[in-house]
Each structure stands twice: as structure tokens, then as C-alpha cells.
Amino acid sequence: MTAKKKKRNNRGDEAAQQVAADSADTNAVVEGADTESKWERTPVPFIAAVAVVAAIIAAIVIGGIVSPAEENVSEAQRVDQATIAYIKARNGEDAQLKGAVCPGFDDNAFVVKPGGDKITYSKVENVKVDGDRAKADVTVAADEKDLPVAEWNFVRSDGGWLVCN
């Protein structure tokens, strides 16, 4: 081979090497792009979201265990329950009127007089608790006619309330 031909071949080889280097750089960019897209598709955000949701659920469950719903009843709600218990007992739906009223309760002296009328619950309002005693404005109906609002007295007994004169 002549010197001129060798020079041309070297130039051709150099050009081929340059093309190969350029394509290697292009592959490097493409590989970098693949690396970035792989990074975006990691499960890290999903795992973090699941961990946050699990922590919230755990807090709710622990809160329910530490403070059960039956302990979150207000005194006004307990007075309301005592009123309903008295009405059920008074209407004969509950066998024990004694369990709903104070000892020595006088049915004849109470706001709702004994008789054949069935009493229905309407509402309890303005509950005022003072230690182991409470008063509330109670509305009931007899034979589907609303009776006037009356102030009822209650006494706390064993964590609940009893209707009193």
C-alpha cells in the first residue's frame, strides 16, 4: 500500500472512530434518560403514602381503644337516656319503674300523672348539672298531644341518672 492510501485509511479509521464516539455519547444520553425514568418509577412514593395511611388508621384504632365511645357520652345525653328509661318504664315497656326513678319517688306528685295515657318522648333541653343533681326541661306527649314543658329533677346513681320528684 502506498503512503497516500494508508493516510486515507487512517483518516477513514479516524472518521469511523469519531462516529463510534458520537454514537457512544448518544447512548450515554439515552442511558441517562433511562436512568432518570427508572428513578421516577420507583415505589418509594407509593410506600410512603401507604405508611402515612397506616399511621392514621393506627392512631384511630388506638384512640378507640384508649377512649371507647361509651365513655364519650355527655351528661346531657345521660340525662336524656334517663328520661327515655323513665318513659319506657312508665308505659309498661320496662318491668322495673324502680330502676328509672329515685327511691321514694311519688308518681302521683310527679309532673306526668299516672293514668292510662301512653307517654311519648319529645325532647330534653337546657340540662343543668350540679354535682350529683341535674335539672332539665323535658317535653313529652300524652295521647299524641304535647304536654307543657316541665322541669324534671335527676339524681346521679351508679354513673347514670334517675328521675326524681
Summary of the structure (lengths in Angstrom):
residues: 165
radius of gyration: 41.9
end to end distance: 129.4
largest distance: 136.6
contacts: 372
relative contact order: 0.10
helix: 53%
strand: 23%
